[in-house]
Amino acid sequence: MSDTNKNQIDSQEKGTNSFDQLVIEINTNINALFPDLISSLLNSAQDKLFNISNEADNNEIQTRYFELMNQVRTLKGSITADFCNNVKEYLLPADEFEQKHNSQQSSNEDELSLVGQNDMESLVLVKGVGERAAGKYMEQLSQLELRLKELSQKTNIIFKSDALDPTNFCQAFDDALTDVFDNSNKKILFGMFDAQVANKLDDLYDSTNKLLIDAGILPKIQLHVSNVSSSSTPSAIASSDTIEDEQHTSTSHHTSEN
């Protein structure tokens, strides 16, 4: 008996189909990547903050960065755990996530709380870093969203198609920092998060797309850029029977020129 058939039988015996197993594998892959990224960020932040403090030319700056370094050192364990747990929230099945999110939104509306200056600055940080990263990974994200939408037709335990948007990871980081850090210190930490996490998501998107492709979820996707303006966002057209993608198109074009 082949390994593929054995896995299919094992899945059936456990009451899960192959697409449910795919979701589990995707979640496992994502949850394995982030602890290392965030731990590396916080360890690096300690070193950078110490160096900045050590090289400061006045006591005020020296004290500020030294205290921030101590905060990071003391809280890095809880920040790492909270961040990873926050990311897992986005990986809940889409229906469960929507239900939970709507419940929390309703609760917040009942409190009639106004967005304060600190909250507004946090929103700007999250949106700014998230949108820059989304622009960098536009192609991977476009393909990933299409494949996740397709997968949602085959299993009801998949997360929302936009769950892996960088803005969500930025929000997870902001929530992990809570109110312990003031906005000036949050800006410093978000600058490091931008460089060491938000801009190092290649493995996440490439490996997730590969898992979906290997499972036969829209293995070929062709992206088309609108001619309306040079800044237009590319639209994606997917077909599981079309053997054409950007890499193939680019290769063919290059060959014809030669």
PyMOL commands that set and color helices and strands:
alter all, ss='L'
color gray80, all
select helices_A, chain A and resi 3-13+18-55+59-90+94-110+117-136+138-151+166-177+183-198+202-214+246-257
alter helices_A, ss='H'
color red, helices_A
select strands_A, chain A and resi 221-224+235-238
alter strands_A, ss='S'
color yellow, strands_A
deselect
rebuild
show_as cartoon
